[in-house]
Amino acid sequence: SFDNKGGTQDFHVYSDGKSYSVSNTSDWCSVEQKNGFFTVTCKQNYGAYRNATLTVTTDSKTASVLIEQTEAVATYIRSNPNSVKVSALGGKTEISIQTDGYEWSHSDIPFWITVSKSGKTLTLTARSNSGNVRNGNIIISSGNYSASINISQPQQASYIKAGKSSIRFSTGGSSETISVETDGENWTYTNVPSWIRAIKDGNRLTLKCDENTGQYSGKRETSFTIQSDNKTANVYVSQSAPFNAPKGDPHPLGLSFGYVQKQWTRTNAEGTTKYGTFDDGKNYLDGIQAGVRFEPLFKYGFGLNTGLFYEHYFAKSGEYAGTDGDYNYTMNFTEHSLYLPLHLEYRANISENFQVFAYGGVGLDYGLSAKLTATETDGDVPFYTKTDIYRNAEMDFPNKPFNASLDFGAGIRFNGLQLNVGMSRGLMNISSDRDIKIKQNKPLAISLSWMIPQEDTPINSPGEDSYDQFAPIKSHGITAGFISKQWEYTNETYTGEYGLWGEGKTVSGFRLGYVYQPNFAYGFGLRTGLNLDTYISVSDDMYDDYDSYYMLFREMAVNIPLHAVYRLHFVKNFSIFVETGVSADIGIFAETEVKSNDYDPYTESNLYGKSDWGYPSERFNMYFDILGGFRIRNCQISAGTSCGLTPATFTDGDGYEWKARQNRNFQIELSWFF
């Protein structure tokens, strides 16, 4: 036998056999065999009583030895915590018991407490207190050691009273402090709205109200609760709305479907004509439009009218006679394009369910593809197909795929159903033929949209139910950053990445701009804005037959992003996010200045499309962007990369056809939101 501390004992072996062996199946005692005896060493026991049997064998004879060890005996016992205050309404409290003994027990339980034991955890369940303050002690024991747990329960509150039952805040926001009186042990507040920050200090509650910009709703009004035990008091809070604020859910995001017309105005030496695709007396193309509409409001009814739309245009010609006159045929034209509007909107919020509005601004169109087919009158399969016909002067289609226009329109909204009617006038010449000037108009665009209602209590939102959990996410900001770009050249046999001055190099620049990044329900949001990108690059020294020279490149462009954002809120002032979408670059100017010690500097301006100067990009470029970052308070850092969506095609001096895609291989931005 061994006590719980363990130890060592020797066992003699008596036999007329020549040798013996000892078998052991336990892991808490070990056996060392010697000549005529063996030694058993037992480890310390921290648990219950235990035993094991050793078998001694010589030839066919065996003998057994029973090894026993007593259970662990405590040398200490204590609780964590050793003093507990339970709610006047009752409830459960778990206490951790710390002891090196195997068994422990509890006693002296107050009548208003029930206990349950599981392992080394003691769970106390207190009844509701309908009388005076209660106190008691619970004794825990193990072996010769014991400890006491003090438990107390205050009496329930008989009243709670707020210093003010109604508070009205101004439109610009303000702060109010109210006193709270109660005979309860403690008090709390719940259901404070997101536009108010509540700060508890002793028996006072300070309410700080944000400005009501009218961006998300009109007049604000609700109530919240202060509570002590079963006693509650309600405080009504309201805030006046600015002029022409929405009187209900502003529905900023929606789905749209509609009908659209496209028309080209051609000017040459013979005059100006308006036409569609074919000479059939119809001077416009028919099309359909579908996409996502985004119309957030700022203040006093002003807001942004934007989105991203897919447009499909189609036209069919009359009947033509074949070249030899033995067959007739018709022609079909189809075009797929993207439309990005950037409009300022003014909305008259007449009632909660009815608004009228007008808008105007710039619209950007980019043709994804255009196709022309010819089919015999009695046939089903085209005998002639030509795709990607942009800049094709031989087919009398010198149109470039990019267009910018002046848009204006108006509409009405009833509940979430919105009707838009508008038109566009081309702002730029989209002809690749120097002898022809072409502008693209949209005589009519009419669409019906369903504007999606906002959730009342979104998940992963920055402050719907508890202002103290998340800080409000501001939407407007300014941004500055570093950007770099590079060109990917591709033909049938080769792909390489180049800067202006050689393989693998990049062109660096900096960005300044305005960012608008609103947040919707469930952590989703939008990012758009207007950036000014400036690129500057200097070549290494170059040499010709006369002298050395170097080249200085300068470019300035406007960048417009349209990204979907998903944000995760971790703590009050910290969140991380990812964003993806498209962005558009519109070049303002691009030029190269050649400088030398022997002759005057020479400047080549308007580089767009001049591949012989090493600049193949057009004035307009679109990108697919992927970025990520984090925000601390109002400071945000984001970084990412962009892949070009609008490659330019050109033919080099050796007659090889190339595609050059402009990528933004790295960008990092620091934004401050206000």
C-alpha positions as CSV (number, residue, x, y, z in Angstrom):
1,S,0.0,0.0,0.0
2,F,1.1,3.6,-0.8
3,D,-0.4,6.8,0.4
4,N,-1.4,9.6,-2.1
5,K,2.2,11.0,-2.1
6,G,3.6,7.7,-3.6
7,G,7.0,6.2,-2.9
8,T,9.2,3.1,-3.3
9,Q,9.0,-0.4,-1.9
10,D,11.1,-3.6,-2.4
11,F,9.6,-7.1,-2.9
12,H,11.7,-10.3,-2.4
13,V,11.2,-13.3,-4.7
14,Y,11.5,-16.9,-3.4
15,S,11.7,-19.7,-6.0
16,D,13.7,-22.7,-7.0
17,G,13.6,-21.6,-10.6
18,K,16.6,-20.2,-12.3
19,S,15.0,-16.8,-13.1
20,Y,11.8,-14.8,-12.8
21,S,10.0,-11.9,-14.6
22,V,7.5,-9.3,-13.4
23,S,4.6,-8.0,-15.7
24,N,3.0,-4.6,-15.1
25,T,0.1,-3.0,-16.9
26,S,-0.3,0.3,-15.0
27,D,1.3,3.6,-16.0
28,W,1.3,5.1,-12.4
29,C,3.8,2.6,-11.0
30,S,7.0,1.2,-12.4
31,V,9.0,-1.9,-11.7
32,E,12.8,-2.4,-11.6
33,Q,13.8,-6.1,-11.5
34,K,17.0,-7.2,-9.6
35,N,18.6,-10.4,-8.5
36,G,16.2,-12.0,-5.9
37,F,13.9,-8.9,-5.5
38,F,12.3,-6.1,-7.5
39,T,11.5,-2.5,-6.6
40,V,8.1,-0.8,-7.2
41,T,8.0,3.0,-7.5
42,C,4.6,4.7,-7.2
43,K,3.8,8.2,-8.6
44,Q,1.9,10.8,-6.6
45,N,-1.9,10.4,-6.8
46,Y,-4.0,13.6,-7.6
47,G,-7.2,11.7,-8.0
48,A,-9.3,8.8,-6.6
49,Y,-8.2,5.5,-4.9
50,R,-6.5,3.2,-7.4
51,N,-4.9,-0.3,-7.6
52,A,-2.9,-2.6,-9.9
53,T,-1.8,-6.2,-9.9
54,L,1.8,-7.3,-10.6
55,T,2.4,-10.9,-11.8
56,V,5.7,-12.6,-11.0
57,T,6.5,-15.7,-13.2
58,T,9.1,-18.4,-13.1
59,D,8.7,-21.3,-15.5
60,S,5.0,-22.3,-15.1
61,K,4.6,-20.9,-11.6
62,T,3.1,-17.5,-10.9
63,A,2.5,-15.2,-7.9
64,S,0.6,-11.9,-7.7
65,V,1.2,-8.7,-5.8
66,L,-1.6,-6.2,-5.2
67,I,-0.5,-2.5,-5.4
68,E,-2.9,0.0,-3.7
69,Q,-2.8,3.8,-3.4
70,T,-5.1,6.1,-1.4
71,E,-6.9,9.1,-3.0
72,A,-5.5,12.6,-3.1
73,V,-5.9,14.6,0.1
74,A,-6.3,18.4,-0.1
75,T,-3.6,20.8,1.0
76,Y,-5.7,23.8,0.1
77,I,-9.1,24.9,-1.2
78,R,-10.3,28.3,-2.4
79,S,-13.0,29.9,-4.6
80,N,-12.8,32.5,-7.4
81,P,-14.5,34.8,-6.7
82,N,-14.9,34.5,-2.9
83,S,-17.6,37.2,-2.7
84,V,-20.7,37.4,-5.0
85,K,-23.4,40.0,-5.4
86,V,-26.4,38.7,-7.3
87,S,-29.2,40.7,-8.9
88,A,-32.3,41.6,-7.0
89,L,-34.2,39.8,-9.7
90,G,-32.2,36.6,-9.2
91,G,-30.2,34.6,-11.7
92,K,-27.2,32.3,-12.0
93,T,-23.6,32.8,-11.0
94,E,-20.7,30.3,-11.7
95,I,-17.9,30.0,-9.2
96,S,-14.6,28.2,-9.9
97,I,-13.3,26.0,-7.1
98,Q,-9.6,25.6,-6.8
99,T,-8.2,22.6,-4.8
100,D,-5.6,19.8,-5.1
101,G,-8.0,17.4,-3.3
102,Y,-9.9,14.8,-5.2
103,E,-13.2,15.4,-3.5
104,W,-14.8,18.6,-2.2
105,S,-18.2,19.5,-0.8
106,H,-20.4,22.5,0.0
107,S,-22.6,23.3,3.0
108,D,-24.6,26.1,4.8
109,I,-26.6,27.0,1.7
110,P,-29.0,30.0,2.3
111,F,-32.7,29.2,1.7
112,W,-32.9,31.7,-1.2
113,I,-30.0,30.0,-3.0
114,T,-29.9,26.6,-4.8
115,V,-26.6,25.1,-5.9
116,S,-25.3,22.6,-8.4
117,K,-21.9,21.0,-8.7
118,S,-20.1,20.0,-11.9
119,G,-16.4,19.1,-11.8
120,K,-14.7,22.1,-10.1
121,T,-17.5,24.6,-10.8
122,L,-20.2,25.6,-8.3
123,T,-23.3,27.2,-9.9
124,L,-25.5,29.4,-7.6
125,T,-29.1,30.2,-8.6
126,A,-30.7,33.0,-6.6
127,R,-34.4,33.6,-6.3
128,S,-35.9,37.0,-6.8
129,N,-35.8,39.2,-3.7
130,S,-39.1,40.6,-2.7
131,G,-37.9,41.9,0.7
132,N,-34.9,43.4,2.3
133,V,-31.2,43.0,1.6
134,R,-30.0,39.4,1.9
135,N,-26.6,38.1,3.0
136,G,-25.2,34.6,3.5
137,N,-22.1,32.4,3.4
138,I,-21.5,29.1,1.7
139,I,-18.8,26.7,3.0
140,I,-16.7,24.6,0.7
141,S,-14.5,21.8,2.1
142,S,-12.0,19.2,1.0
143,G,-10.2,17.0,3.6
144,N,-9.2,19.1,6.5
145,Y,-9.4,22.4,4.6
146,S,-12.4,24.8,4.0
147,A,-13.2,28.2,2.7
148,S,-16.2,30.6,2.7
149,I,-18.0,32.3,-0.1
150,N,-19.9,35.4,0.8
151,I,-23.1,36.0,-1.2
152,S,-25.4,39.1,-1.0
153,Q,-28.5,40.2,-2.8
154,P,-29.9,43.8,-2.7
155,Q,-33.6,44.6,-2.4
156,Q,-35.5,45.4,-5.6
157,A,-36.0,48.9,-6.8
158,S,-39.3,50.4,-5.9
159,Y,-39.1,53.3,-8.4
160,I,-37.0,54.9,-11.2
161,K,-37.5,58.4,-12.5
162,A,-35.8,60.3,-15.3
163,G,-35.2,64.1,-14.9
164,K,-36.9,64.6,-18.3
165,S,-39.4,62.5,-20.1
166,S,-39.2,64.3,-23.4
167,I,-36.2,65.8,-25.2
168,R,-36.2,67.7,-28.5
169,F,-32.9,68.2,-30.3
170,S,-32.2,70.8,-33.0
171,T,-31.5,69.9,-36.6
172,G,-27.8,70.7,-36.1
173,G,-27.5,68.4,-33.1
174,S,-26.9,69.2,-29.5
175,S,-26.2,67.6,-26.1
176,E,-28.6,67.1,-23.1
177,T,-28.0,65.7,-19.6
178,I,-30.7,64.1,-17.5
179,S,-30.7,62.9,-14.0
180,V,-31.8,59.4,-13.0
181,E,-33.3,58.7,-9.5
182,T,-33.8,55.2,-8.2
183,D,-33.5,53.3,-4.9
184,G,-32.3,50.3,-6.9
185,E,-28.7,49.0,-6.7
186,N,-28.0,49.9,-10.4
187,W,-29.7,51.1,-13.5
188,T,-29.2,50.7,-17.3
189,Y,-30.5,52.1,-20.6
190,T,-31.6,50.3,-23.7
191,N,-32.8,51.0,-27.3
192,V,-31.0,54.3,-27.6
193,P,-31.2,55.2,-31.4
194,S,-28.1,55.2,-33.6
195,W,-28.2,59.0,-34.0
196,I,-27.7,59.6,-30.2
197,R,-24.7,58.7,-28.2
198,A,-25.5,57.9,-24.5
199,I,-22.9,58.3,-21.8
200,K,-23.6,57.1,-18.2
201,D,-21.9,58.9,-15.3
202,G,-23.1,58.1,-11.8
203,N,-26.8,59.1,-11.6
204,R,-26.6,61.2,-14.8
205,L,-27.1,60.3,-18.5
206,T,-25.7,62.5,-21.2
207,L,-27.2,62.3,-24.6
208,K,-25.2,63.7,-27.6
209,C,-27.2,64.0,-30.8
210,D,-25.7,64.1,-34.3
211,E,-26.7,66.6,-37.0
212,N,-29.7,65.5,-39.0
213,T,-28.6,66.0,-42.6
214,G,-31.8,64.5,-43.9
215,Q,-29.8,62.1,-45.9
216,Y,-31.4,59.0,-44.5
217,S,-34.7,60.2,-43.1
218,G,-36.7,63.4,-42.2
219,K,-37.8,64.1,-38.7
220,R,-36.4,61.7,-36.2
221,E,-38.5,60.5,-33.2
222,T,-38.4,57.5,-30.9
223,S,-38.1,56.5,-27.3
224,F,-35.6,54.6,-25.2
225,T,-35.8,52.9,-21.8
226,I,-34.0,53.3,-18.5
227,Q,-34.4,50.4,-16.1
228,S,-33.6,49.3,-12.6
229,D,-34.7,45.8,-11.8
230,N,-38.4,45.6,-12.8
231,K,-39.0,49.3,-12.8
232,T,-38.7,51.2,-16.1
233,A,-39.1,54.8,-17.3
234,N,-39.3,55.9,-21.0
235,V,-37.7,59.0,-22.5
236,Y,-39.1,60.3,-25.7
237,V,-36.5,61.9,-28.1
238,S,-37.0,63.7,-31.3
239,Q,-35.0,65.9,-33.7
240,S,-36.4,68.3,-36.3
241,A,-35.5,67.7,-40.0
242,P,-33.8,70.2,-42.4
243,F,-35.7,71.8,-45.2
244,N,-37.0,69.3,-47.8
245,A,-35.7,66.2,-46.0
246,P,-37.2,62.8,-46.9
247,K,-40.2,62.0,-44.9
248,G,-39.6,58.3,-44.9
249,D,-37.2,55.7,-46.2
250,P,-35.1,57.5,-48.9
251,H,-34.6,54.2,-50.9
252,P,-31.1,55.0,-52.3
253,L,-30.5,51.7,-54.1
254,G,-32.7,50.1,-56.8
255,L,-33.0,47.9,-59.8
256,S,-33.8,49.5,-63.2
257,F,-35.1,48.4,-66.6
258,G,-36.1,50.6,-69.5
259,Y,-36.1,51.6,-73.2
260,V,-33.4,53.8,-74.7
261,Q,-32.7,55.4,-78.1
262,K,-29.3,56.2,-79.6
263,Q,-28.6,58.6,-82.4
264,W,-25.5,59.9,-84.2
265,T,-25.0,63.3,-85.6
266,R,-22.5,63.3,-88.5
267,T,-20.9,66.5,-89.8
268,N,-18.7,66.7,-92.9
269,A,-18.1,68.9,-95.9
270,E,-21.6,68.1,-97.1
271,G,-23.4,69.2,-94.0
272,T,-24.9,67.7,-90.8
273,T,-27.2,64.7,-90.7
274,K,-28.8,62.7,-87.9
275,Y,-29.0,58.9,-88.4
276,G,-29.3,55.5,-86.9
277,T,-27.5,52.6,-88.5
278,F,-29.3,52.1,-91.8
279,D,-30.7,54.5,-94.4
280,D,-34.3,53.5,-93.7
281,G,-35.8,56.9,-92.7
282,K,-35.4,56.2,-89.0
283,N,-32.8,58.4,-87.5
284,Y,-32.2,56.5,-84.2
285,L,-31.5,53.0,-82.8
286,D,-33.8,51.2,-80.4
287,G,-32.3,49.6,-77.3
288,I,-33.0,48.2,-73.9
289,Q,-31.3,49.2,-70.6
290,A,-30.9,47.3,-67.3
291,G,-28.8,47.9,-64.3
292,V,-28.4,49.1,-60.7
293,R,-29.5,52.6,-59.8
294,F,-28.0,54.5,-56.8
295,E,-29.4,57.8,-55.7
296,P,-28.2,58.9,-52.2
297,L,-29.4,62.3,-50.8
298,F,-27.1,64.8,-49.2
299,K,-29.0,67.8,-47.8
300,Y,-32.0,70.1,-48.6
301,G,-33.1,67.6,-51.3
302,F,-29.8,67.6,-53.3
303,G,-28.2,64.3,-54.0
304,L,-26.3,62.1,-56.4
305,N,-27.9,60.2,-59.4
306,T,-25.6,57.4,-60.6
307,G,-25.4,53.7,-61.1
308,L,-24.1,51.2,-63.7
309,F,-26.3,50.1,-66.7
310,Y,-26.0,47.6,-69.5
311,E,-27.4,48.7,-72.8
312,H,-28.3,46.5,-75.9
313,Y,-29.0,48.3,-79.2
314,F,-30.4,46.6,-82.3
315,A,-31.5,47.6,-85.8
316,K,-32.6,45.7,-89.0
317,S,-32.3,47.1,-92.5
318,G,-34.7,47.0,-95.3
319,E,-34.2,44.6,-98.2
320,Y,-31.1,45.0,-100.4
321,A,-30.3,43.4,-103.8
322,G,-27.2,41.2,-104.1
323,T,-24.3,42.2,-106.2
324,D,-25.4,40.0,-109.2
325,G,-29.1,40.6,-108.6
326,D,-30.0,37.0,-108.1
327,Y,-30.7,37.2,-104.3
328,N,-31.9,39.7,-101.8
329,Y,-30.6,40.2,-98.2
330,T,-31.1,42.2,-95.0
331,M,-28.6,43.4,-92.5
332,N,-28.7,43.4,-88.7
333,F,-26.7,45.6,-86.3
334,T,-26.3,44.9,-82.6
335,E,-24.2,46.7,-80.0
336,H,-23.5,46.0,-76.3
337,S,-22.4,48.8,-74.1
338,L,-22.0,50.1,-70.5
339,Y,-23.5,53.4,-69.3
340,L,-22.2,55.2,-66.2
341,P,-24.2,58.4,-65.2
342,L,-22.8,61.0,-62.9
343,H,-25.6,63.4,-62.2
344,L,-26.6,66.0,-59.6
345,E,-30.2,65.5,-58.5
346,Y,-32.7,67.7,-56.8
347,R,-35.6,65.9,-55.2
348,A,-38.8,67.5,-53.9
349,N,-40.0,65.3,-51.0
350,I,-43.7,66.1,-51.2
351,S,-44.8,63.3,-48.9
352,E,-43.5,60.0,-47.5
353,N,-44.9,58.1,-50.5
354,F,-44.5,60.7,-53.3
355,Q,-41.5,62.6,-54.6
356,V,-40.6,64.4,-57.9
357,F,-37.1,65.1,-59.0
358,A,-34.9,66.5,-61.8
359,Y,-31.3,65.8,-62.6
360,G,-28.4,66.8,-64.9
361,G,-24.8,66.0,-65.4
362,V,-22.3,63.9,-67.4
363,G,-22.9,60.4,-68.8
364,L,-20.2,58.0,-69.9
365,D,-20.8,55.3,-72.5
366,Y,-18.4,52.5,-73.4
367,G,-19.1,50.1,-76.3
368,L,-18.2,46.5,-75.4
369,S,-18.8,45.1,-78.8
370,A,-20.7,45.9,-82.1
371,K,-21.5,43.4,-84.8
372,L,-23.0,43.6,-88.3
373,T,-24.4,40.6,-90.1
374,A,-26.0,40.0,-93.5
375,T,-28.6,37.3,-94.2
376,E,-30.4,36.3,-97.4
377,T,-34.1,37.1,-97.3
378,D,-35.2,33.5,-97.2
379,G,-32.3,32.3,-95.1
380,D,-31.7,31.8,-91.4
381,V,-27.9,31.8,-91.1
382,P,-25.9,35.0,-91.9
383,F,-23.6,34.7,-94.9
384,Y,-21.5,37.6,-93.7
385,T,-20.5,38.6,-90.1
386,K,-18.2,41.4,-89.0
387,T,-17.5,41.8,-85.3
388,D,-15.6,44.6,-83.4
389,I,-16.4,47.2,-86.1
390,Y,-15.4,50.2,-84.1
391,R,-13.0,52.6,-85.9
392,N,-13.8,50.8,-89.2
393,A,-13.9,53.5,-91.8
394,E,-14.2,51.0,-94.7
395,M,-17.6,50.0,-93.3
396,D,-18.5,53.6,-92.8
397,F,-18.4,53.1,-89.0
398,P,-15.5,55.2,-87.7
399,N,-17.1,55.5,-84.3
400,K,-14.8,55.1,-81.2
401,P,-16.3,53.0,-78.4
402,F,-16.1,55.8,-75.7
403,N,-18.5,58.7,-75.5
404,A,-19.2,61.5,-73.0
405,S,-22.5,63.3,-73.0
406,L,-24.5,66.0,-71.2
407,D,-27.6,64.3,-69.6
408,F,-30.7,65.8,-68.2
409,G,-34.0,64.4,-67.1
410,A,-36.8,64.2,-64.5
411,G,-39.0,61.7,-62.8
412,I,-41.4,60.7,-60.1
413,R,-41.4,58.2,-57.3
414,F,-44.4,56.6,-55.6
415,N,-43.4,54.4,-52.6
416,G,-40.5,52.4,-54.1
417,L,-41.6,52.6,-57.7
418,Q,-39.7,55.2,-59.8
419,L,-40.1,56.5,-63.3
420,N,-37.2,58.2,-65.1
421,V,-37.4,60.1,-68.4
422,G,-34.3,61.8,-69.9
423,M,-32.2,62.5,-72.9
424,S,-28.5,63.1,-73.7
425,R,-26.4,65.3,-76.0
426,G,-22.9,64.3,-77.1
427,L,-20.0,66.4,-75.7
428,M,-17.1,65.0,-77.8
429,N,-16.2,63.9,-81.3
430,I,-16.1,60.1,-81.4
431,S,-15.0,59.8,-85.0
432,S,-11.6,58.3,-85.8
433,D,-11.8,59.9,-89.3
434,R,-10.4,63.4,-89.4
435,D,-12.7,64.4,-92.2
436,I,-15.9,63.5,-90.2
437,K,-17.2,64.8,-86.9
438,I,-19.6,62.4,-85.1
439,K,-21.5,63.1,-81.8
440,Q,-23.6,60.5,-80.1
441,N,-27.0,61.5,-78.6
442,K,-29.8,59.7,-76.8
443,P,-33.1,61.3,-77.9
444,L,-35.1,59.4,-75.3
445,A,-34.4,57.2,-72.3
446,I,-37.3,56.0,-70.1
447,S,-37.0,53.5,-67.3
448,L,-38.9,52.0,-64.4
449,S,-37.0,51.2,-61.2
450,W,-37.8,49.4,-58.0
451,M,-36.0,51.2,-55.2
452,I,-35.2,48.7,-52.4
453,P,-36.3,49.5,-48.9
454,Q,-33.6,49.8,-46.2
455,E,-33.6,47.4,-43.3
456,D,-34.6,48.8,-39.9
457,T,-32.0,46.9,-37.9
458,P,-29.2,45.7,-40.2
459,I,-26.6,43.1,-39.2
460,N,-23.0,44.2,-39.0
461,S,-24.1,47.9,-39.1
462,P,-22.1,50.7,-37.4
463,G,-24.5,51.7,-34.7
464,E,-28.1,50.7,-35.1
465,D,-29.0,49.5,-31.6
466,S,-26.0,50.6,-29.5
467,Y,-24.1,53.7,-30.3
468,D,-21.4,52.7,-27.9
469,Q,-20.7,49.5,-29.8
470,F,-19.7,51.2,-33.1
471,A,-18.8,54.7,-34.0
472,P,-20.9,56.2,-36.9
473,I,-19.3,55.7,-40.3
474,K,-18.9,59.0,-42.1
475,S,-19.5,58.9,-45.9
476,H,-17.7,62.0,-47.3
477,G,-13.9,62.3,-47.4
478,I,-10.8,63.5,-49.2
479,T,-8.1,61.2,-50.4
480,A,-4.5,61.3,-51.4
481,G,-2.3,58.5,-52.6
482,F,0.4,56.9,-54.8
483,I,-0.5,55.2,-58.1
484,S,1.5,53.4,-60.7
485,K,0.6,52.0,-64.1
486,Q,2.0,49.7,-66.8
487,W,1.1,48.4,-70.2
488,E,0.6,44.8,-71.2
489,Y,1.5,44.3,-74.9
490,T,0.2,41.2,-76.6
491,N,0.2,39.7,-80.1
492,E,-0.1,36.2,-81.4
493,T,3.3,35.1,-80.1
494,Y,4.3,37.4,-77.3
495,T,3.1,39.0,-74.1
496,G,5.2,41.5,-72.1
497,E,4.8,44.2,-69.5
498,Y,6.3,47.6,-70.2
499,G,6.5,51.1,-68.8
500,L,7.3,54.1,-71.1
501,W,11.0,53.5,-71.0
502,G,11.4,49.7,-71.1
503,E,10.3,46.2,-70.1
504,G,9.2,45.8,-66.5
505,K,9.2,49.5,-65.7
506,T,6.2,51.5,-64.4
507,V,5.0,55.1,-64.5
508,S,4.4,56.6,-61.1
509,G,2.0,59.3,-60.1
510,F,-0.1,60.7,-57.2
511,R,-3.8,61.1,-56.6
512,L,-5.9,63.8,-55.0
513,G,-9.7,63.6,-54.8
514,Y,-13.1,63.4,-53.2
515,V,-14.5,60.1,-52.0
516,Y,-18.1,59.2,-51.2
517,Q,-18.5,55.9,-49.4
518,P,-21.9,55.3,-47.9
519,N,-22.8,52.2,-45.9
520,F,-26.0,50.2,-46.3
521,A,-27.4,47.1,-44.4
522,Y,-25.4,44.0,-43.4
523,G,-22.0,45.7,-43.9
524,F,-22.5,46.4,-47.6
525,G,-21.8,49.8,-49.1
526,L,-20.7,51.8,-52.1
527,R,-17.6,53.7,-53.1
528,T,-17.5,56.4,-55.7
529,G,-16.0,59.9,-56.1
530,L,-13.9,62.0,-58.3
531,N,-10.1,61.8,-58.4
532,L,-7.4,63.8,-60.2
533,D,-4.4,61.6,-61.2
534,T,-1.1,63.1,-62.2
535,Y,1.7,61.0,-63.7
536,I,5.3,62.2,-64.1
537,S,8.2,60.1,-65.4
538,V,11.7,60.8,-66.6
539,S,13.7,58.5,-68.9
540,D,17.3,57.6,-68.6
541,D,19.8,59.4,-70.9
542,M,19.3,58.4,-74.5
543,Y,21.7,58.8,-77.5
544,D,21.3,59.6,-81.2
545,D,23.9,60.5,-83.9
546,Y,24.3,64.0,-82.5
547,D,24.0,64.1,-78.8
548,S,22.4,62.7,-75.7
549,Y,18.9,63.6,-74.6
550,Y,16.2,62.5,-72.2
551,M,12.4,62.6,-72.2
552,L,10.0,64.0,-69.6
553,F,6.5,62.5,-69.6
554,R,3.5,64.3,-68.0
555,E,-0.2,63.2,-67.8
556,M,-3.3,64.3,-66.0
557,A,-6.5,62.3,-65.9
558,V,-9.8,62.2,-64.1
559,N,-10.6,58.9,-62.3
560,I,-14.2,57.9,-61.4
561,P,-14.6,54.7,-59.3
562,L,-17.8,52.7,-58.8
563,H,-17.2,49.9,-56.3
564,A,-19.2,47.6,-54.1
565,V,-17.8,47.5,-50.6
566,Y,-18.2,44.9,-47.8
567,R,-17.1,46.1,-44.3
568,L,-16.6,44.1,-41.1
569,H,-16.9,46.1,-37.8
570,F,-14.8,44.7,-35.0
571,V,-14.8,47.3,-32.3
572,K,-16.2,50.8,-31.9
573,N,-13.5,52.7,-34.0
574,F,-12.0,49.9,-36.2
575,S,-13.2,48.1,-39.3
576,I,-11.7,46.3,-42.2
577,F,-13.2,46.2,-45.7
578,V,-12.8,44.8,-49.3
579,E,-14.1,46.5,-52.4
580,T,-14.3,45.6,-56.1
581,G,-15.9,47.1,-59.2
582,V,-15.0,49.2,-62.2
583,S,-13.4,52.6,-62.6
584,A,-13.0,54.9,-65.5
585,D,-10.0,57.2,-66.5
586,I,-10.6,60.2,-68.7
587,G,-7.4,61.7,-69.9
588,I,-7.1,65.5,-69.8
589,F,-3.7,65.8,-71.4
590,A,-0.6,63.6,-72.0
591,E,2.6,65.0,-73.4
592,T,6.3,64.2,-73.7
593,E,9.0,66.8,-73.7
594,V,12.4,65.9,-75.3
595,K,15.3,67.8,-73.7
596,S,18.9,68.0,-74.9
597,N,22.0,70.2,-74.3
598,D,22.4,70.9,-78.0
599,Y,18.9,71.9,-79.2
600,D,15.8,73.5,-77.9
601,P,13.3,71.3,-76.1
602,Y,10.6,69.7,-78.2
603,T,7.1,68.8,-76.9
604,E,4.8,66.2,-78.4
605,S,1.3,66.9,-77.0
606,N,-1.9,64.9,-77.1
607,L,-0.1,61.6,-77.0
608,Y,-3.3,59.5,-76.8
609,G,-3.2,56.7,-79.4
610,K,0.3,57.6,-80.6
611,S,1.9,54.1,-80.4
612,D,4.9,55.4,-82.4
613,W,5.7,57.6,-79.4
614,G,5.3,54.6,-77.1
615,Y,1.9,55.6,-75.7
616,P,-0.8,53.3,-77.1
617,S,-3.6,54.1,-74.7
618,E,-6.7,56.1,-75.7
619,R,-8.1,59.0,-73.8
620,F,-10.7,56.8,-72.1
621,N,-9.8,53.6,-70.1
622,M,-11.8,51.3,-67.9
623,Y,-10.5,49.1,-65.2
624,F,-11.6,46.2,-63.0
625,D,-10.4,47.1,-59.5
626,I,-9.8,45.0,-56.3
627,L,-8.8,46.7,-53.1
628,G,-8.8,46.2,-49.4
629,G,-8.0,48.2,-46.3
630,F,-9.0,49.3,-42.8
631,R,-10.4,52.4,-41.0
632,I,-9.5,53.7,-37.6
633,R,-12.0,56.4,-36.5
634,N,-12.2,58.7,-39.6
635,C,-8.8,57.7,-41.1
636,Q,-8.8,55.0,-43.8
637,I,-6.0,53.3,-45.7
638,S,-6.7,51.2,-48.8
639,A,-4.5,49.5,-51.3
640,G,-5.1,47.3,-54.4
641,T,-4.6,46.7,-58.1
642,S,-6.5,47.2,-61.3
643,C,-6.7,45.3,-64.6
644,G,-7.5,47.2,-67.8
645,L,-10.7,46.4,-69.6
646,T,-10.2,48.5,-72.7
647,P,-7.2,47.4,-74.7
648,A,-6.0,49.5,-77.6
649,T,-5.0,47.9,-81.0
650,F,-2.3,49.2,-83.2
651,T,0.1,48.0,-86.0
652,D,3.8,48.5,-85.6
653,G,6.3,49.5,-88.3
654,D,6.9,45.8,-89.2
655,G,3.2,45.2,-89.8
656,Y,2.5,43.2,-86.6
657,E,-0.8,43.8,-84.9
658,W,-0.7,44.4,-81.2
659,K,-3.1,44.9,-78.3
660,A,-1.9,47.1,-75.4
661,R,-3.9,47.0,-72.2
662,Q,-3.2,49.7,-69.6
663,N,-3.1,48.3,-66.0
664,R,-2.8,50.1,-62.7
665,N,-0.5,47.6,-61.1
666,F,-0.5,49.3,-57.6
667,Q,-2.3,52.0,-55.7
668,I,-2.4,53.0,-52.1
669,E,-4.6,55.8,-50.7
670,L,-5.0,57.6,-47.4
671,S,-8.5,59.1,-46.9
672,W,-9.9,61.4,-44.2
673,F,-13.7,61.4,-43.7
674,F,-15.5,64.3,-42.3
